């Protein structure tokens, strides 16, 4: 395997943990070449049997297709030379550290890519055993982290869990290996990435100076893996950076003429196929159908979002689906309708006898509001707006360390999570991080440079309670899921993607500064 490592020094043996939707775009345009030529490539793809999916969700839209993608940390298939070249080592493992659901809407010429955080906690479903995995027994009183499912029950277990949790009928599953990713990025001519400061990450080996760079496959591999030493060190920020990178790949492919060059395309598909895993029901005609969906597609018609999520009730370092926002997004994808504006939805009420919701009334939230470094004036505006909604603002000031684009909420520990979740609903986009050095009882809000006001309050919501006064508001009811017969919103694709915490493929990579913001950054 020929790869370039110019500009990249990998100092720690770690495996590639990600997957770009662009690879699926490239692999799936086989319709542009001769059928028999692509048939030989198709036959080189590894196939797995999908079993035990249980009672499956109905198909609400027969014109769309839903594909579940995953990237694992398995070293399977790498020989000793490749392990040395890519610094992966031979450590065993098979966790899905990247999970995405791609919804293709051919009739509307749109593609929605929904990332599911690897730290998401999900119910433990029954999963059969198979070659290389033991299976798992159902346990309704126990939850598991979603990135463990591939090792526990193979692709079927991941497929079953995502279907059961989202209500989205999945048509096929795809996984891409390490070498396939590196070769494909090289074959398409590399990818543009942007960093708001110089990066020298000893964990992933990523070395880039501040600004925009055009990088090759191995450098892209390091970019994908960078997490612990950047920003907040969170997987949510890594997903955001990955989405910007995927946007640049998709944009580059759509604008490069690659899809109109059978010779170049054949080389890319050949390299990808040997590292690709699909379900045994994926036919060549399915690949052709996917390819047809990308013909004539514009970059602003490919959108990237992350499942609405919040800190897990038992451990804020992990996440759970935020409701009713997540269910509204799932229903929109299942029915092939426009994504809802989740920023305006009220939190779901907690049924009697279940775990308490991690929310507090605004009147019980103490918040210290600060300007980000080098930013002036916005803390006072945000403090005034929050006070008007019933929050107890303890003071305003300036953050001493580093600047932000998006706001950041800092908290001391799990006891402050009800206040954190109430505060974070006031912002269209916000990063949450724990600071063990803070005193409990007050959360800290650092305002970024892009602050233009709080998120709109839901129509018909009660006036904010007076600080110190008891709240008489009834619990919020769950928002209705979007119907299949109409779109719940007339907003543009771009604004809808933003309201769901995402971007379109037309986004500039220079807009990714918020994905690097945090105490681990310069």
N, C-alpha and C positions, 0 to 999 in steps of 0.2 A: 504494500500500500504506500503510495507516494503522497506525503503530506508535507506542508511547510510549517516550520515552527518559528519563523522569523518574528521577532518582537514578543515572544512568549516564553517564559521560564516557568515550568511546572515544578514546584518544589515539594509537593505532598501527593502521595498516591491516593487519588480519589477517582471515582468513575463518573462518567457523564450521566447527568440526572435530568435530562430535559428532552423535549421534542418540539420541533417547529411545525406549525400548521402548513408552512410553505412546502415542506417535504411532501405532504399529501397532495398539495396542489400540483406539484411537479410529477409525482408518481402517477397521478390519476389522469393525465392527458394523453393516454395511449391512443386515443382516436386519431391523433395526428400522424400516425405512422402506419406501416403495413401490418395487417392483422397477424400474419404468421410470424413476423419478426418479433412483435411484442408478445406473442403467445409463448415463445421460448423464455422470455424474461419473466413472464407471469408464472411459469411453471417452476421458477427458481425461488419463489416466495414460500416461506415456511407457513404451514397451515395448522391450526389447532381446532379440535372439536369443541363446540360450545354445548354444554349440557346443564341440566338442573337449573333453569332460569325461573322456575316457579310460575305463579300466576302473573302473566306479563301485562303491562299497560296496553290499552287499546291504541290503534293507529288512528290518529285524528286527521292527519294530512297525508294523503297518498302521493302527493306531488313532491314532497320534500324527502330528504335523507338525513339520518342522524348517525354519525360515526364517532365512536369512542376511541380516543388516542391515549396511549400511555408510553412513557419512557422509564425503563428500569435501570437499576444499578448492577445488573448481572454482567459478569465477565464472560459468560458462555459465548463461544465462537471466536474468542480472541486467542491467537497463538502467542507464544512467548515473546516473539519479536514485536508484535502489536502491543502487548502489555507494557513492554519496555518503552516503545516509541511514544505511547500515549500516557505513560506514567500511571496506569490503572492498578498495577499489581494483580495478584491472583486471588484476592480476598473474595470469599463466597458471599452472595447476597442476591436478592431478587425483589427489591422494593420498588414500588411505582412512585417515584418522586415527582413525576409530572403526569397530570391527568387532565385531558381536555375533551370536551364534547363539541364536535363540529356539526352545526346544523346548516344544511345546504337547501336553499329555497329556490329551485330552478325557475319557477314561474315569476318570481320577483327579482331574480338575478341578485340575490343577497346571500352572504355567508356570515353566520354568527359563530364565533369561537368562544366557548365558555370554559374558563379555567376553574378547576376544583382544587383548592389548596390541599397539599399532601398531608397537612396536619389536621384535616377534618375528621371529627369523631362521628362514627356511623354505627347503627345497630349491627349485631353479629348475626348474620344469616347462615342457614345451612348451606355448605358448599361441599361438593363431592371431592374426593381425592383423585389424583392423577399422576402422570409421570413427573416426578420432581417436586410434588407438593402433597402434604398430608390431608388436606381438607379441613373443615372446621364444623363444629356442632353449633346449632342455633342456640342463642342464649338471650332471651328478651330483657334480662336484667343487667346485661353487660354490653358496653360499647367498645369498638376497636378503632384504631387509627386507620384511615383509608389506604395509606400507602403500604400496609402490611398484607393486603388482600391477595396480591399476585403470588406471594410466597406461600400463603395459606391455602388458596384454592385455585390458583391459575387464572387465566383470563376470564373464565366463566364466572368466578367469584366476584371479580371486579365489575363485570357486565351486570350481573344480577343485582348487586348492591346499588349501583348507580341507577338502574332502572327502577328498583323498588323505592329509592329515596326521592327520585325526581318525578316519577310518573311519565317519563319520556321514553317512548318505544325506540330502542336502539336497533339499527339495521346491521351494523358491522363494527368490528373492532380492529384497530391497527396499532402495532408497536414497531418502533424503529431502533436498530442497534447502534452502538457507538461508532463503528467504522463507517456505517452507511451515512450517518449525519455528517461526519467530517468530509467524506468524499463528495457528497451532494453539495455542500456549501462551496467546496473548491470548484466543482463542475459548473455551478451557476455564476462563478466569477467573484465569490466573496460576498460580504454584506457590510453595510454601513452601520456603525454604532457611535454613540456620543456619550462622553463622560464629562460631568461638570467640574472635575478636578482630576489631577494625576492619580492614577491607581497603580499600586504595587502590592498586590494581594498574595501573601505567602501561602495561603491555603489553596487557591485555585491556580495560582501562577499567572494571573492576568497582570500585564504591565502595559499601561496606556498613558500617554500624556493627556492633559486637558484638551477637550475639543472633539471633533468628528474624525473618525478613522474608518478606512476600508480594510477589513481584516479577512483572513483566510479561515479554513475549517478548524484548525487547531486553536487559533485565537478565539474563534466563535465558541468553541467548546469551553474554553476557560471563562469567557463572558457568561455563558449559560450557568456555569457552576458557581460563580461568585455569589456568596451570600453572607457568611459569618462576619466578615471584616468590613462590611459596607453598610452605611445607613443605620438601620435599626437591627440588622442581622436577621430579619424575619423572612419567612418564605413568601409572605404577601408582597413584600417589596421586590423579591426576586421574580415573582410572577409578573409584576408591573414592568420590570426591566425586560423580561422575556417577551412581553407583548409588544413593546417598542421595537425590539430586535426583529420579531416575526413580521411586524408591519413593514419594516425596511426590506426584508427578504421578499415578501409578497409584492410590494411596490416595484422592486427591482426586476422580479420575474415578469410581471405584467408589462413593464415598460421596455424590457430588453429584447423582445422579439423571440425569446426562447421557445414560447409555445407555438411559434410558427416555423421552427427549424427542426424537422424530424431527426437530422443527424445529431445535433446537440442534445435534443431531448432523449434520444435513444441512449446516449452515454450516461446521462443523469439517471434515467430509469434503471439501467443495468447496474449502476453502482448502488442504488438504493435497494433494489429487490433482494439482494443477498442478505441484507440485514433487516428485512421487513418480516413481521409476523401478522397474519390475518386469520380470521375465522374461516373454517372450511366451507362456509356458505358464500364467501366473497368470490364472485365470478369475474371473468374478464369483461363481460358486458356491464357489470356494476362499475368497474374501473372506467369503462368508456363513458358511462352515464355521468360519473363524477367529473370526468374531463370536460364533457359538453357543458356542464354547469359553470365552468370557469371561463369559457370562451366569451370574450367581449366584456368581462367583468371589470368594473372600475375599482380603484383602490379604496374609494370612500364607501363602497358597497361591501367591504369586508370589515367586520367589527369584532373587537376583542373585549370581552368582559370577564369579570370574576364573579363567581357565585356570591351573592350577598351573605356575609358571614359576621359573626361576633365571637368574642372569647367564650370558650367552653365553660359551662357552669362549674365543673370540677377542677379545671386547670386553665388559667387564662393564657398559658403558653400555647394551647391548642385552640381550635375553633369549632364552631357548630354553625349550621345554616341559620341565618337570621330570618325570622318569620314576622309578617307574611310576605316580606320582600322576595325571599328565595322561591316560595311556591308560585308567586305571581310570574317570575321569570321562567320557571320551569313550565308553567301552563302556556305561556306565550310561545315558547319554543315548540312544545308538543303540538299546539294548534296551528303553528306557522302564522302567527300574527305579530304585529309590531310589539317590540319590547315595552313594558310599562315603565313609567318614571317612578322607580322605587324610592327616590329621595323624599317623596311626599306621603309615604305610607306610614300609618301608625303601627306601633309594635302590637303583636298579637297578645290577646288576653291569655292568662295562664289558667287552665282548667283546675277546678278544685281537686286537691289531692296530689298534684304533680309538683315538681320542683318549682320554687318561686322564680319569677322572672327577674333577671339581673337588671332592674331599672329602679330608679328613685324618682320621686316628684322633683321638679326643678327647685322647689322651695327648700329641699333638703340637700342640695348640691352646693358645696363651697368650692369656688374656683378662683385661682390666681391667674390673671391674664397678662401675658408678656408679648412684646414685639420680638420677632426674630432678629438675629444679629444684623445690623445695618438697615433695619426697617423701622420707620418711625410713624406714629400716629394711628396705626391700625388697632393697637391694643385698646386704646380708649374707645374707639368706635365699637369694637367687638364687646367690650365690657358693658357699654351702654345698652347694646342690643340684647345681651344676655340678661341683664337686670330687668329689662322690659318684659322678658319672658319668665321672670320669677326666680332666676338664679341668684344666689348670694355671692357676689363678687367681692373677694377679700382684698383685692388691690390690683394695680397695674404697674408695669415696669418694662425693663429690657432684658432679654436673654443675653448672657455674656459670651456664649461659646460659638454657636454656628447658626447659619441662616437656613431658612426653609422657603419652599414655594407653597406647599400645602400646609395647613395647620397640623400640629402635633399635640396629643394629649398624653401627659405623663402622670403616673399614679404610683402609690407606694406598694399596695398589695391587693390580695383578693377581696378584702373587705371594702375596698373602694370601687369595685367593679359596677355596682348599681349606679353610682354617680357617673362613672365613665360612660356607661351605655346611654344614660340620659343625655349627657353632654354631646356625645358623638353624633346623635341624631340631629343636632342643630347645624351640621355642616355637610355639604354635598360630598366632600372628600376629606378624610382625615386619617392620620396615622396614630396608632395607640402603642405606647411602649411602657414597660414597667421600670421604675427607678427605685431600687431598694433603699436608697439613701434619703428618700423623701419621708416626711412625717405623715402618718396616716390621717385621714379626715379631710384633706383638701387636695383637689386635683389641680394640676398645672396645665394651662393652655398656652401654647406658643403659636402666635399667628404668623403665617407665611406671607410672602409678597403677593400672592395671587388672591388674597382675601378681598371679596367684594360684597360680603354680607352673609347672613345666616341662611340656611336652607328654608324655603317657604314652608309655613305651617300648613298642615292639612286643612282643607276646606271644612268648615263646620266645627273646628276644634274649639274647646273651651278657652276663655281668656286665661292668661297665665296667672297662677295663684300668687297672692301676696307673700313675700318672704316671711317665714315664721308662722303663717296661718295654715291651718289644716286644709288639706285638699279634699274637695267633695266630688271631684270628677269621677265618673264611672270608668271602669276599665275599658280600654279601647277594644273595639271588635276587629276581628280579622278582615282585611280587605278582600273583596271578592276577586276570584281569579278571572282573567280575561276570557271572554267568550270566543268561540271559534268563528263566529259569523262576522265579527268586526274587530277593528283595531282599537285598543284602549287609548291610543294617543295619536295625534297627528304630527308630532314633532319629527324633526329630521333625523336621519340615521345617526349623524354625528352627535347631536344633543342627547339622543336616547342612549347611545353608548356611554356618554359621559355620565348621565344620571345613574347608570348601572355600574359606575366605577371603571369604565373602559375607554378605548380609543378606536378609531378606524385605521385602516392600513394607509391612509393618506397622511397620517400624523408625522410631523417632522421629528427626527430623533433628538433634535436639540430641545424638545419639549419634555424630556424625561428627567429633569432635575429632581422632581419630587420623589422619584424612585430611588434616589441616592441620599435623601435627607435623613440625618440621624446622628447620634452621638459617636458612631464608629467612623464617620466620614470626617475629612479635614474641615 
